[in-house]
Amino acid sequence: MSWSSASNRPAVEGRLRRIGAQDDAEIDIAEAALLLAALDRPQLSLERYQHHLSLLSRDIADMGEKNGAADSLEARVRVLNAVLVERYGYQGDRESYDDLANANLMRVIDRRRGLPVALGILYLHGARAQGWQICGLNFPGHFLLRLDLGSRRAIIDPFNGGALRDAAALRGLLKTMAGDAAELRPEHTDTVGCRDVLLRLQNNIKLRHVRAEHSGAALEVVESMLMIAPERAGLWREAGILHSHLDNMRAAIIAFEHYLELSPAGEPGRRDIAALLQQLRTQLN
């Protein structure tokens, strides 16, 4: 499928569902993020955004060759930042952080600003196009990246101009995000796959709709997350709850049934959902 042919909603949804069936390693994270963005902008062709991503990859390759990035971790970091931050002007949006545009990759490309995870996807795309080893981290509240070369590692903060973060900086960042009592734990620097990065991107949008009490919009986001991660039990639970709030009882029943099929028997809250499901079935009979 060409990028431009995915510029209407049915085609976009079909492509996202095919991504949902892929192994994580097969996912083109930038393509998937653009398709998620296109759900809100189905009238626009993706071709211009594909071209921009190609330019990013080309410029990183050219600059990397000129600056010895093949054998230097430091050079790779410098090249990524020189292209993304200095040449194209990408930056974290501090002035309007909660603007939904900051989590829509099409709008991020248009505006050259966004949330940490959206900017991080551009870093992931640009680095992986060179064959460089890079991944997202499971850091709470602020998306970070880890770039590896051999046994050496660099943790990059895409929201703050691609700044490097050592252990002390990570502790400080964590306390800023989670309070002074928070302590850095090993799982905070665990790597995450493409699907988890994309879900984190969409979760930013969902949470903003939930805070605004826009249940219908939040449900649409959860349904987009289910397109790319249909085996995630928790998403089916969220969909069921939102359908219930919107009085979509039959849809809520289906969602809760999927949740119970996918969730482990001892999961906290599972019995409550089973009881709610029985109540909804009774109401419809």
ABEGO torsion letter per residue (X at the ends): XBAAAAABAAAAAAAAAAAAABBAAABBAAAAAAAAAAAABAABBAAAAAAAAAAAAAAAAAAAAAAGAAABAAAAAAAAAAAAAAAAGBBBBAABAABAAAABAAAAAAAGBBBAAAAAAAAAAAAAAAGBBBBBBABBGBBBBBBBBEABBBBBBAABGGBBBBAAAAAAAAAAAAEAABBBBAAAABBBBAAAAAAAAAAAAAAAAAAAGBAAAAAAAAAAAAAABAABAAAAAAAAAAAAAAGBAAAAAAAAAAAAAABBAABBGAAAAAAAAAAAAAAAX
